[in-house]
Amino acid sequence: MEDRSYHHGDLRAALLAAAEVELTEKGVEAFSLRSVAKRAGVSHAAPAHHFGDARGLLTALAVEGFRRFLATQHRREALAAADPRAQLVAAGLGYVDFALAYPALFRLVFSSDRPDFTDPALCQAGDDAYAHLADQVTAAGGGPLETAAVWATAHGLADLLAAGRLKTLATLPPEARDSALAAVLTRSFPGS
């Protein structure tokens, strides 16, 4: 029998990478631990050992999704002016960047009920993402209602673009698209 023992070093990271490919190719509905194990080249018991079940693995993947979501926003913010409104625009553009670059993760963290949103690590990751938004809106002079408006606007744009439904913006060159997105985003900002 062939030796299928794992020799790559970080099995948890390899399983998460395989899970993301599985999620991207098959969607959350057809996601299975057995397929993830096969992709990672490990026994079918290996994912269960690390994550318990498919929900546990999807939960861990959602935590990674939130971390990547914030990192994508931070990359945009690092290129923007330091004033609060420019940072909000940058975060909104980062929101769209994340949805377009990682549509399966975007759907997992924002639309799926498969992850365990009571899991402490996932709760913390989601809270961190929301706190980042709320802090930015507060810095721009807004409160909870403005936070909801900015979130709804950024999420709606990201979701529509990722789904290919906002063709008027999707077909624009990147700089023109970003400019149009910024114009829409700023309409939801405090004082607009």
N, C-alpha and C positions, 0 to 999 in steps of 0.2 A: 504494500500500500504506500502511496505517495506521502511524504512528510509535509503536512499542511500547517506545521507550527509557525507561529508568527515571528518574523525576524526583523521588522522594520523599526523597532524602538518605541514609539509612542502609539500604542494600540488605540487608546481613546481618541486621539487626534485623527488617526487613520479611519476609525469608524465614523467619526463625525464628517470627515471629508467624503467617505463613501455614502453616508446618509444624505448629504447635500446633493450628490449626483443622482441618487435614487429619487429624491424628492423632485428634483428638476426634471428628470426624464419621465417619471411615472405619476407624479402628483401625490398629494397627501392621501387620497382615497386608496390608491394601490400600493402604498408604502408598506414594506414588510422587513422584519429583522432578518429573515433568511436571505433575502435579496441583498441587503446591506452586507451581511457576512460574506456572501459570495463575491461581491464587488471588492471587498477588502482582502479577500483571499484567506479567510479564517474560518474556523468551524462555526456552525450555526449557533452554537451556545455562547460564543464570545461576546456578541452585543448584549445578550441577556445578562451575562456576568457583570458587565460595566453599567448597563442602563436599566436593567429589570425587564422592560418590555418595550414595544414600539412607542408607546406614549412617553416613556422615560427618555428614549433616544430623541424623539421629536421635541421634548421639553428642553433637553440639552442643546439641540440644534437651534431652538428658538432663542435661548440665552445667547448663543453665538450670533444669531441674527440681529438681536438688539445691540450687541456690542459693535457689530459691523455697521449697523445703521448709524450709531453715534459717531463712529470713526469716519464714515462718509460725510456726515454733516461737518465734522471738525475740519476735514480737508478743505471743504468749500469755505468755511469760516476763516481759515488761516490765510486765504487769498483776498478776503474782503476787508474793507475799512473797519476800524474798531468801533464806529458808532453803532448803537443798538439796532437801528433800523436796517443798516447794512448787514449786520450779523443775522437778523431775522430772515432777510432775503437769502443770504448764503445758506442758512439752515434749511430753508424751504427748497432751495435748489439741490442741496444735499439729499433731502428727502426724496426728490424726484430721481436723482442719480442712483440712490439705493434701489428704488423700485424698478428702474430700468436695468440695472446691472444684475440684480438678484431677485427676479420676479417670484420665484418659488419661495424664497425666504420671506419676502415681503408679504405674500399671502399667508404663510405660516404664522408670522408674528401678529399680523393685523386682521386676519379673516378666519383662521381655523380654530376649531374647538378641540383639536386633537392634543395639543400640548397641555400640560397641567399648570394652569395659571395660578394655582395655589402653592406651587413649588417655590421655596424661599429664593433660590437663585433667579428664577424667572420673574418673580415678583420684584426683586431688586433691580434686575435689568430693565424691566418695564418702567419702574418708578424712576430710575436714572434718566431714561429717555424723556419721560414726561417732565421731570424736574428741570431738565435742560431747556425745554420749551418754555415752561412757566417762568423760569428765571430770565430768559431772553425777553419775553413779553413784559414782565415786570420792569426790566431795565428800560424798555421802550415806553413805559408809562401806562401799561395796561394791567388788567386784573383777570379774574377767572373767565368772564365772558369773552374778553379779547383773546385769551388763550384758546378757548374753544373755537373761536372764529378762525384764528390762524391755523390751528391744527386741522380743522375741517377743510380749509382751503388747500393747504399743502397736501393733505392726504388725498383729497379729491383729485387734484391735478396729477399726483403720482399714480393713483389707481387708474385713472382714465388713460394716461399715457402708457402705462405698463400693459394695459389691456388692448392698446391700439385703437381706442375709441376717440381720442382727441386729435384727429388727423390734421386739423388746421395748424396745430402747434408741432406735431410730430414730424411734419414734412419740412419744417423750417431748418435752415442751417443752425448749428449749435449756438452760436452767439445770438442770433435773432430769436431763437427759441428761449434762451435764458432771459433775454430782455423782455419778451412777452410774458414769461412766467413771473418775472420780478414785478411787472406792472400789475398782474392779477393778484399776486401775493400781497403787495402793499395796500391794496384796497381793504384787506381784512385787518390791517394794523391799527393799533390805538391812535385815535386822532385823525383817521383818514376819512 
